[in-house]
């Protein structure tokens, strides 16, 4: 980074003297991502509606910059400014864009100076000017006119790749929402939109040579029998690419191969190893039906598709997926085995490498490069491939050591489909836990790399897989404010980042997100569980770890509003109640509403049964059940005894229900919390009390119920449904609420 002459001069002016300088933590300047250099001063500049905007000679993208600045200032402040430049400049009411002719400046570098004379933005390119505009917009108070605090900033990004991904295959989103998504990226200086367009669950891009891809592959039949889907026409894609380009964002399309291709196979089944027909998948997972690597027609098809993709997307990169490709069909396919023999390939992993290298060779001939998920390392990496490391950072480390470019996107920190708060509080997500602070603490460049190898880390990206994001509001909820944290990770220097400072600056950004109608995550109140049983009275403490926030609650089952009680001390209940509570942030943003059932019951009476054997009775009922009420005893397949609460491993049926009955031994008097993490419906009863009831279908969620028990033996009944191939029911308990453990076999009797 080089410092401009104007910046040096203004840094030495009297306004920057220590007597007038303000600490950088001043809340008046709350920019995210944090600039490389920033100095604040007393005073502010007020711009009027007739503000003059001037572009020095050589400034590129003037019309784009002027239109964007005018629209954003109007949205932010209500003030309209001219959408045209000026030739004559007043003494103060002006914004100047000044071209920097210095080869030492980076393409994305900018300086921003606000003082009594006006606003000066300096940059080498349109990108730099655009990022200067973003910083300017962030320091203007909302709906207070154009009143800008004095500040001097010199800034450029740490990484050149700053990405956000969006899966539109599991759930489809409108063109308008894609533009809104891009606008949010632009606001935080993200520069790459990874658009996941093909999957097992839907093909979303129009390919004119193969119309069945969208006539058939874009639509699926949901579990309830409804038809779901959609796709983007080529004209719509061009519109979105242009919209992103006007915000200096590159769109990288992803066309999945050789796996995750069932939607394409449903349209053109001859591309598979086995005979069809195939149906577009309506469940999430990894499926064995993939493109046949032995058929020349597969490569002809993909090359035709990619030619149309290349015409639509000017990006030098095309993402080809390459992940989660089962080799089962290849192992039994004569054509695939013949291909392996002809090419001298040792195994199916090398066959996948052959597949990807062949696609890479084709794209290189069209002056394009490939990006693939880190599975493309298996069997040998394509010569010029860029690796997107998602299964941790190990794949990225291996690729960088081989001198391949890497984009870090590990599931541990960068998967925004993961929960951002405890999963018994949050709406259903795919799993995992990536709260705001964890995202903020991510370091894209692993310490295992030396200085030369570290140069291959291009940056990082957040992935937004939409299995459990049915609406655009839900997508917004999952990315905001985590996008703010990642933006600072990939832009700001490692030594600049400070969690406490970031939290303070986020106060202003919650206001910005609310002003832009972004459905942002606000932490819901913690405390209590879904279902609470008590005998005499119950005392419930609540808390929320968020600055400038309060809790409102009701006891009559109604949703909290402005007239509801503000929480100041633990809530004491003496009668059955439904508590609803919500966090309210000063920005106007609110959390999801939590609902807690608090049920007054008579004390449970310990059972007097004697001569009980260890273990629990179970029976398996054949069938695919959507809820507990559908289960009957018409097709009991198997009965037996379990020593743990789990599905037996040797059941051949794919779908069934299991009823478990017996007794649970309580060793000490305490209030016990029962936990159930389930994909499919579950019920847990102790005595005659239904402690946990989970009726969600294909829904990863943890349910909790709390009840007091004296020492003794109590009847237990658990009903669990296995409706999905990857079901993983878990039941555990604890007496201190936090250290949940699986129920020990010595506590179970029948």
VENBELJO-V648456 format. One record per pair of residues at least 12 apart in sequence whose ideal C-beta (glycine too) atoms are under 7 Angstrom apart, sorted by the first residue. I is the first residue (numbers start at 0). J is the second residue. D is the distance in Angstrom with one decimal. If there is no record, write none. Layout:
[[I:J:D] [I:J:D]]
This chain:
[[0:35:6.5] [0:108:6.2] [0:153:6.9] [0:155:5.3] [1:101:6.1] [1:103:4.1] [1:104:5.7] [2:153:6.0] [3:99:6.2] [3:110:5.4] [3:121:5.3] [5:112:6.7] [5:119:6.5] [5:121:6.4] [6:110:4.9] [6:112:6.9] [6:151:6.6] [6:153:5.5] [9:112:5.5] [9:114:6.9] [9:151:5.7] [10:38:6.8] [10:151:6.1] [14:40:4.8] [14:114:6.6] [14:149:6.8] [15:38:6.1] [15:40:6.4] [19:40:5.9] [19:41:5.2] [20:38:6.4] [20:40:6.1] [21:39:4.3] [21:40:6.5] [21:41:6.5] [23:37:5.9] [23:39:6.6] [24:500:6.2] [24:503:6.8] [25:39:5.2] [26:503:6.6] [26:507:7.0] [27:39:6.9] [27:148:4.4] [28:138:5.1] [28:148:5.9] [28:150:5.5] [29:137:6.9] [29:504:3.9] [29:507:3.8] [29:508:6.8] [30:134:5.3] [30:137:5.0] [30:138:6.5] [31:187:6.4] [31:483:5.0] [31:486:6.2] [31:487:5.9] [31:504:5.8] [31:508:5.7] [32:187:6.7] [32:188:6.1] [32:486:4.7] [32:487:4.0] [32:490:3.6] [32:491:4.8] [33:487:5.8] [33:491:4.5] [33:495:5.4] [34:134:6.6] [34:152:4.8] [34:154:3.9] [35:153:6.3] [35:154:4.9] [35:155:6.2] [35:492:6.4] [36:152:6.7] [36:153:4.4] [36:154:6.9] [37:150:6.6] [37:152:5.0] [38:151:4.8] [39:148:6.5] [39:149:6.9] [39:150:5.2] [40:149:4.2] [41:149:6.9] [42:149:4.7] [43:146:5.4] [43:147:6.0] [43:148:4.8] [43:149:6.3] [44:113:5.4] [44:114:7.0] [44:115:6.7] [44:117:6.7] [44:147:4.8] [44:149:6.8] [45:144:6.6] [45:145:6.7] [45:146:5.0] [46:92:5.9] [46:145:3.9] [47:92:5.5] [48:78:5.5] [48:79:6.1] [48:80:6.4] [49:92:6.8] [50:80:5.2] [50:92:5.2] [50:93:6.5] [50:94:6.3] [51:85:3.8] [51:88:5.6] [51:89:5.8] [51:92:6.4] [51:93:4.5] [52:65:6.3] [52:84:5.4] [52:85:5.9] [52:94:4.9] [53:84:6.2] [53:85:5.4] [53:88:5.5] [53:93:6.3] [53:95:4.9] [54:84:5.3] [54:96:4.8] [55:96:6.6] [55:97:4.6] [55:98:5.0] [56:98:6.7] [57:98:4.2] [58:96:5.3] [58:98:4.9] [59:124:6.4] [59:125:4.8] [60:125:3.4] [61:84:6.6] [63:125:6.9] [63:245:5.0] [64:96:6.7] [64:125:6.6] [64:128:5.5] [64:129:6.5] [64:132:6.8] [65:82:5.9] [65:84:6.4] [66:82:5.8] [67:132:6.7] [68:132:5.4] [69:82:4.7] [71:136:5.5] [72:145:6.4] [75:136:6.2] [75:139:6.0] [75:141:6.3] [76:139:6.5] [76:142:6.5] [76:144:5.8] [76:145:5.4] [77:142:6.3] [78:144:6.1] [78:145:5.4] [90:116:6.9] [91:115:6.2] [91:116:5.6] [91:117:5.5] [92:117:6.8] [93:117:4.0] [94:117:6.3] [94:118:4.3] [95:117:6.6] [95:118:6.9] [95:119:4.9] [96:120:5.3] [96:128:5.6] [97:119:6.3] [97:121:4.7] [99:121:5.2] [99:122:6.1] [99:123:4.9] [101:123:7.0] [104:123:4.3] [105:155:4.9] [106:123:6.3] [106:124:4.9] [106:126:5.5] [106:127:6.8] [107:126:4.8] [107:127:5.7] [107:130:6.1] [107:155:5.8] [107:156:5.5] [108:122:6.6] [108:123:6.5] [108:127:5.3] [108:154:7.0] [108:155:3.8] [109:121:6.6] [109:122:4.3] [109:127:4.0] [109:128:6.5] [109:130:5.3] [109:131:3.8] [109:154:5.9] [110:152:6.4] [110:153:4.8] [111:131:4.9] [111:134:5.4] [111:135:6.0] [111:152:4.3] [112:151:5.3] [113:147:5.0] [113:148:6.9] [113:149:5.4] [113:150:5.2] [114:149:5.4] [118:135:6.5] [118:147:6.9] [125:247:6.5] [126:247:4.7] [129:247:4.9] [130:188:5.3] [133:186:6.2] [133:188:5.9] [134:152:6.0] [134:154:6.9] [138:150:6.4] [141:510:5.7] [141:514:5.4] [156:188:6.9] [156:489:7.0] [156:490:4.6] [157:489:6.7] [157:490:6.1] [157:491:6.5] [157:492:5.7] [158:443:6.7] [158:457:6.5] [158:458:3.3] [158:459:6.8] [158:489:4.7] [159:457:6.0] [159:458:6.2] [160:191:5.8] [160:406:5.6] [160:457:3.9] [160:458:3.2] [161:188:6.7] [161:189:4.7] [161:190:5.1] [161:191:6.4] [161:458:5.4] [161:486:7.0] [161:489:4.2] [161:490:6.5] [162:189:6.6] [162:191:4.0] [162:193:5.5] [162:406:6.7] [162:458:6.9] [162:460:3.3] [163:184:5.2] [163:189:5.4] [163:192:6.1] [163:460:6.7] [163:461:5.5] [163:482:6.7] [164:193:4.0] [164:195:6.3] [164:460:5.8] [164:461:6.6] [164:462:4.4] [164:463:5.7] [165:180:6.1] [165:194:6.3] [165:195:6.5] [165:463:5.1] [166:195:4.3] [166:463:6.3] [166:464:4.8] [166:465:4.7] [167:195:6.6] [167:196:6.7] [167:203:5.2] [168:195:6.2] [168:197:6.5] [168:198:3.3] [168:200:5.2] [168:201:4.4] [168:203:5.9] [169:198:6.7] [169:200:5.1] [169:283:6.7] [169:464:6.7] [169:465:4.5] [169:466:4.8] [170:465:4.4] [170:468:5.8] [170:469:5.6] [171:201:6.8] [171:203:6.6] [171:228:6.3] [171:229:4.0] [172:471:5.5] [174:235:5.3] [174:238:6.8] [174:239:6.4] [176:471:4.2] [177:239:5.4] [178:239:6.9] [178:242:5.4] [181:242:6.2] [181:243:5.1] [181:246:6.0] [181:248:5.9] [183:479:7.0] [183:482:6.5] [183:517:6.4] [184:248:6.0] [185:246:4.0] [185:248:6.3] [187:482:5.8] [187:483:6.2] [187:486:3.7] [188:486:6.2] [188:490:5.6] [189:486:6.0] [190:247:6.3] [190:248:5.7] [190:249:6.5] [191:248:6.7] [191:249:5.2] [191:251:6.2] [192:243:5.7] [192:248:5.4] [192:250:4.8] [193:251:5.0] [193:253:6.4] [193:318:6.3] [193:460:6.2] [194:250:5.7] [194:251:6.8] [194:252:5.4] [194:253:6.6] [195:253:4.6] [196:252:5.5] [196:253:6.0] [196:254:6.5] [197:254:5.3] [197:255:4.9] [197:262:6.5] [197:263:6.7] [198:255:6.1] [198:259:5.4] [198:262:6.2] [199:259:5.3] [199:261:4.0] [199:262:6.0] [199:280:4.2] [199:286:5.5] [200:219:6.1] [200:262:6.7] [200:279:6.4] [200:280:5.1] [200:281:7.0] [201:216:7.0] [201:217:5.7] [201:219:6.3] [201:228:5.5] [201:262:5.4] [201:279:6.3] [202:216:3.6] [202:217:5.3] [202:230:6.8] [202:262:4.3] [202:263:5.9] [203:217:6.3] [203:230:4.8] [203:231:5.9] [204:230:6.5] [204:231:6.0] [204:236:6.7] [205:230:6.0] [205:231:6.7] [205:232:5.0] [205:233:5.0] [206:304:5.4] [206:307:5.3] [207:307:6.5] [208:303:5.2] [208:307:6.8] [209:267:6.8] [209:304:6.8] [211:266:3.8] [211:267:6.3] [212:263:6.3] [212:266:5.0] [213:230:4.4] [215:265:5.6] [215:266:4.3] [216:262:4.0] [216:263:5.7] [216:265:5.5] [216:266:4.2] [216:279:6.2] [217:229:6.3] [217:230:4.1] [218:279:6.5] [219:279:3.9] [219:280:6.8] [219:281:4.9] [220:281:6.3] [221:281:5.4] [222:281:6.1] [233:311:6.0] [236:311:5.0] [237:311:6.4] [240:311:6.8] [240:312:6.2] [249:314:5.1] [250:312:6.0] [250:314:6.2] [251:314:5.0] [251:316:5.0] [251:318:5.5] [251:370:6.8] [252:308:5.6] [252:312:5.1] [252:317:6.3] [252:318:6.6] [253:318:3.8] [253:320:6.0] [254:304:6.4] [254:305:6.7] [254:308:6.1] [254:317:6.9] [254:319:6.3] [255:320:3.7] [256:290:6.0] [256:301:6.1] [256:319:5.5] [256:320:5.8] [256:358:6.7] [257:289:5.1] [257:290:4.4] [257:292:6.3] [257:324:5.3] [257:351:6.5] [257:354:5.1] [258:289:4.6] [258:322:6.8] [258:323:5.4] [258:324:3.2] [258:325:6.8] [259:320:6.1] [259:323:6.5] [260:289:5.5] [260:290:5.2] [261:277:5.7] [261:279:6.5] [261:280:5.1] [261:286:5.4] [261:288:5.5] [262:279:4.9] [264:277:4.4] [264:288:5.7] [265:277:4.4] [265:278:5.7] [265:279:4.9] [267:300:6.8] [269:296:6.7] [270:290:5.6] [270:291:6.3] [270:294:7.0] [270:296:6.6] [270:297:5.3] [270:300:5.9] [271:288:5.6] [271:291:5.7] [272:291:4.4] [272:328:4.0] [272:329:6.5] [272:332:3.9] [272:335:6.4] [273:328:5.8] [282:723:6.6] [283:466:4.5] [284:724:6.6] [284:725:6.2] [285:323:4.6] [285:325:6.3] [287:325:4.5] [287:327:4.6] [287:328:5.8] [288:328:6.7] [289:324:5.5] [289:325:6.6] [289:328:6.5] [291:332:6.3] [291:334:6.3] [291:335:6.5] [292:329:6.0] [292:335:5.1] [292:338:6.0] [292:350:5.3] [292:354:5.0] [293:332:5.8] [293:334:2.8] [293:335:4.0] [293:337:6.0] [293:338:4.4] [294:334:5.8] [298:357:6.3] [301:358:6.4] [302:361:5.4] [305:317:6.7] [305:361:6.9] [305:362:6.6] [309:365:5.6] [309:367:6.2] [315:367:6.1] [315:368:5.8] [316:368:5.4] [316:370:5.1] [316:385:6.8] [317:362:5.8] [317:367:5.3] [317:369:6.0] [318:370:4.5] [319:355:6.6] [319:358:5.7] [319:369:5.0] [319:371:5.4] [320:371:6.5] [320:372:6.3] [321:355:5.5] [321:371:3.6] [321:372:5.4] [321:374:5.4] [321:375:4.1] [322:372:3.6] [322:374:4.7] [323:374:6.9] [324:351:5.8] [326:347:3.7] [329:347:4.9] [329:350:6.1] [330:347:6.1] [335:350:6.4] [338:350:6.7] [348:377:4.7] [348:378:3.7] [349:378:4.1] [349:379:6.5] [351:377:6.6] [351:378:5.5] [352:377:7.0] [352:378:3.4] [352:379:4.3] [355:371:6.4] [355:375:5.4] [355:381:5.3] [356:381:4.5] [359:381:4.2] [359:383:6.7] [359:384:6.1] [363:383:6.6] [368:383:5.7] [368:385:6.6] [369:381:6.4] [369:384:5.2] [370:385:4.5] [370:387:5.6] [371:384:5.8] [371:386:6.7] [371:387:6.7] [372:387:5.4] [372:389:5.6] [373:386:5.5] [373:387:6.7] [373:388:4.8] [373:389:6.0] [373:390:5.7] [373:394:2.9] [376:394:5.7] [376:397:6.0] [376:398:6.4] [380:398:6.8] [380:401:6.4] [380:403:6.2] [384:403:6.3] [385:403:6.6] [385:404:4.3] [385:405:7.0] [385:406:6.6] [386:398:3.9] [386:403:5.7] [386:405:5.2] [387:406:4.8] [387:408:5.6] [388:405:6.0] [388:407:5.5] [388:408:6.5] [388:409:6.4] [389:408:5.2] [389:409:6.3] [389:410:6.0] [389:462:6.9] [391:409:5.1] [391:411:6.7] [392:407:6.2] [392:409:5.3] [392:445:5.2] [395:407:5.3] [396:445:5.3] [396:447:5.3] [396:448:6.5] [399:448:5.5] [399:452:4.8] [399:455:4.2] [399:456:6.3] [400:452:5.7] [402:455:6.2] [403:455:6.4] [404:455:5.4] [404:457:5.3] [405:455:5.5] [405:456:5.3] [405:457:6.5] [406:457:5.4] [406:458:6.1] [406:459:6.6] [406:460:5.6] [407:443:4.4] [407:456:6.4] [407:459:4.5] [408:459:6.2] [408:460:4.5] [408:462:5.6] [410:431:6.4] [412:433:6.0] [412:437:5.9] [412:438:5.6] [412:441:3.9] [413:441:6.8] [413:459:6.3] [413:460:6.4] [413:461:5.0] [413:462:6.1] [413:485:7.0] [414:431:6.0] [414:433:6.1] [414:462:5.3] [415:461:4.9] [415:462:6.7] [415:463:5.0] [415:477:5.1] [415:478:5.3] [415:481:5.5] [416:428:6.0] [416:429:4.9] [416:463:6.2] [416:464:4.5] [416:467:7.0] [416:477:6.4] [417:429:6.9] [417:430:6.7] [417:431:3.3] [417:432:6.0] [417:433:4.2] [418:431:6.4] [418:432:5.2] [419:433:6.4] [419:434:5.1] [419:435:6.6] [419:481:6.6] [419:520:5.6] [420:434:6.6] [420:522:5.7] [420:523:6.7] [422:700:6.3] [422:701:4.7] [423:528:6.8] [423:529:6.5] [423:701:4.5] [423:702:6.5] [423:703:5.1] [424:523:5.1] [424:593:6.3] [426:591:6.6] [427:467:5.2] [427:695:6.7] [427:698:4.7] [427:699:5.8] [427:700:4.9] [428:467:5.4] [428:699:6.6] [429:464:6.7] [429:466:5.5] [429:467:5.8] [429:699:6.1] [430:699:5.3] [435:480:6.2] [435:481:5.8] [435:484:5.4] [436:498:6.1] [438:481:5.0] [438:484:4.1] [438:485:5.6] [439:484:4.0] [439:487:6.8] [439:488:6.7] [439:498:6.0] [439:501:6.1] [441:488:5.3] [442:493:6.8] [443:456:5.8] [443:458:6.5] [443:459:4.3] [443:488:6.7] [443:489:6.8] [444:456:4.8] [458:489:5.1] [459:485:6.8] [459:488:6.4] [459:489:5.2] [461:481:6.9] [461:482:6.7] [461:485:5.1] [463:477:6.5] [463:478:6.1] [472:518:4.5] [475:517:5.1] [475:518:4.2] [475:519:6.9] [476:518:5.0] [476:519:6.8] [476:520:5.4] [479:512:5.4] [479:517:4.9] [479:519:4.0] [479:520:6.6] [480:505:6.3] [480:508:6.6] [480:512:6.8] [480:519:5.8] [480:520:6.6] [483:505:6.5] [483:508:5.8] [487:501:6.5] [502:546:6.2] [506:546:6.1] [506:547:5.6] [509:584:5.6] [509:586:3.9] [509:588:5.5] [510:586:4.3] [513:586:4.7] [513:587:4.9] [513:588:5.0] [519:588:5.5] [521:545:6.8] [521:582:5.3] [521:584:5.4] [521:588:5.0] [521:589:6.1] [521:590:4.2] [522:543:5.5] [522:544:6.5] [522:545:5.2] [522:582:6.1] [522:590:6.1] [523:582:5.8] [523:590:4.1] [523:591:5.2] [523:593:5.2] [524:541:4.5] [524:542:6.8] [524:543:5.1] [524:550:4.8] [524:580:4.9] [524:582:5.7] [524:593:6.2] [525:541:6.7] [525:542:5.4] [525:543:6.7] [526:539:6.0] [526:540:5.4] [526:541:3.9] [526:542:6.3] [527:539:5.0] [527:595:4.6] [528:672:6.1] [528:703:3.8] [528:704:6.3] [528:705:5.0] [529:595:6.7] [529:596:6.8] [529:702:5.6] [529:703:5.4] [529:704:6.4] [530:596:4.8] [530:690:6.4] [530:691:7.0] [530:704:4.1] [531:595:6.4] [531:596:6.7] [531:597:4.7] [531:598:6.9] [531:705:5.0] [532:598:5.2] [532:600:5.3] [532:688:6.1] [532:705:6.8] [532:706:4.2] [533:597:6.8] [533:599:5.9] [533:707:7.0] [534:600:6.8] [534:602:5.1] [534:707:6.5] [536:571:6.1] [536:572:6.3] [536:573:4.8] [537:572:4.6] [537:597:5.7] [538:569:5.1] [538:571:5.2] [539:569:6.0] [539:570:4.7] [540:569:4.2] [541:566:5.7] [541:580:6.4] [543:582:4.8] [545:582:6.6] [545:584:6.7] [547:584:6.2] [547:585:4.2] [548:582:5.2] [548:583:6.6] [548:584:4.8] [549:565:5.7] [549:583:5.6] [550:566:3.8] [550:580:5.7] [550:582:5.9] [551:563:4.2] [551:564:6.7] [551:565:5.9] [551:580:6.9] [551:581:5.6] [551:583:5.7] [552:564:5.8] [552:566:5.7] [552:578:6.0] [552:579:6.5] [552:580:3.8] [553:579:5.1] [554:576:4.9] [554:578:5.9] [556:577:4.0] [556:579:6.5] [557:579:6.7] [558:579:5.8] [558:592:5.7] [559:579:5.9] [559:580:6.3] [559:581:4.6] [559:592:6.7] [572:597:5.3] [574:599:5.9] [575:597:6.6] [575:598:5.2] [575:599:4.8] [576:597:5.0] [577:594:6.3] [577:596:5.8] [578:595:4.5] [578:597:6.3] [579:592:5.5] [579:593:6.9] [579:594:5.2] [580:593:5.4] [600:688:6.5] [603:685:7.0] [603:686:4.8] [603:708:5.8] [603:713:6.1] [605:709:6.4] [605:711:2.6] [605:712:6.0] [605:713:6.3] [606:662:6.3] [606:712:5.0] [606:713:6.1] [606:714:6.1] [608:662:6.6] [608:712:6.5] [611:662:6.0] [611:748:3.9] [611:749:6.5] [612:748:6.7] [612:749:6.0] [613:642:6.9] [613:744:6.7] [613:747:6.8] [613:748:6.2] [614:640:4.2] [614:641:6.0] [614:642:5.1] [614:747:6.2] [614:749:5.6] [615:640:6.8] [615:641:5.0] [615:659:5.1] [615:660:6.7] [615:661:3.8] [615:747:5.1] [615:749:5.3] [616:640:6.2] [616:660:5.2] [616:661:5.7] [616:749:4.7] [617:638:6.9] [617:639:5.9] [617:641:5.2] [617:657:5.7] [617:658:6.7] [617:659:4.8] [618:635:5.4] [618:637:6.9] [618:638:4.6] [618:658:5.4] [619:635:7.0] [619:636:4.5] [619:637:4.4] [619:650:6.2] [619:655:5.3] [619:657:5.5] [620:632:6.5] [620:634:6.0] [620:635:5.7] [620:636:7.0] [620:655:6.1] [620:656:4.6] [621:634:4.0] [621:636:4.9] [621:652:5.7] [621:655:5.4] [622:634:6.1] [622:654:6.7] [622:655:6.5] [622:656:6.8] [623:654:4.0] [623:722:6.1] [624:656:5.4] [624:720:5.3] [624:722:7.0] [625:696:5.8] [626:680:5.4] [626:694:5.3] [627:680:5.4] [627:682:5.5] [627:694:6.8] [627:718:5.6] [630:656:4.8] [630:718:6.9] [636:652:6.7] [636:655:6.9] [640:749:6.5] [641:659:6.6] [642:744:4.4] [643:744:6.0] [644:659:6.4] [644:717:6.2] [644:730:4.5] [644:742:6.1] [646:721:5.9] [646:728:6.5] [653:724:6.5] [654:721:6.2] [654:722:5.9] [655:721:5.5] [656:718:6.7] [656:719:7.0] [656:720:4.9] [657:719:5.1] [658:718:5.3] [659:716:7.0] [659:717:4.3] [660:716:5.2] [661:715:6.0] [661:747:6.2] [661:748:5.7] [661:749:3.8] [662:712:4.8] [662:713:6.4] [662:714:5.8] [662:715:6.3] [662:748:4.4] [662:749:6.9] [663:713:5.6] [663:715:4.4] [663:746:5.7] [663:747:6.3] [664:712:5.3] [664:746:4.7] [664:748:6.3] [665:708:4.8] [665:710:5.6] [665:711:5.8] [665:713:6.6] [666:710:6.6] [667:710:6.1] [668:709:4.8] [668:710:5.7] [669:734:3.9] [670:705:6.0] [670:707:4.6] [671:705:7.0] [671:706:6.2] [671:708:5.8] [671:732:5.5] [671:734:5.5] [672:703:5.7] [672:705:4.7] [672:732:6.5] [672:733:5.7] [672:736:5.1] [673:690:5.2] [673:691:5.7] [673:703:6.8] [673:704:5.1] [673:732:5.0] [674:701:6.2] [674:703:5.5] [674:731:4.8] [674:732:6.7] [674:739:5.0] [675:691:4.8] [675:693:6.0] [675:701:6.9] [675:702:5.0] [675:729:6.9] [675:730:5.3] [676:701:4.6] [676:729:4.4] [677:693:5.1] [677:700:6.8] [677:728:5.2] [678:697:6.1] [678:698:6.7] [678:699:5.6] [678:723:5.6] [678:726:5.0] [678:727:6.4] [679:696:6.7] [679:697:6.8] [679:720:4.4] [679:721:6.4] [679:722:4.2] [679:723:6.2] [679:726:5.5] [680:693:5.9] [680:694:5.0] [680:695:6.8] [680:696:7.0] [680:720:4.6] [681:693:4.5] [681:718:6.8] [681:719:5.1] [681:728:6.3] [682:718:4.7] [683:704:7.0] [683:717:5.2] [683:730:6.6] [684:715:7.0] [684:716:4.5] [685:706:6.2] [685:713:5.5] [685:715:5.8] [686:713:5.5] [686:714:5.8] [688:706:6.5] [690:704:3.6] [690:706:6.0] [691:704:4.6] [696:722:6.7] [697:722:6.7] [697:723:5.7] [712:748:6.6] [717:730:6.6] [730:742:6.4]]
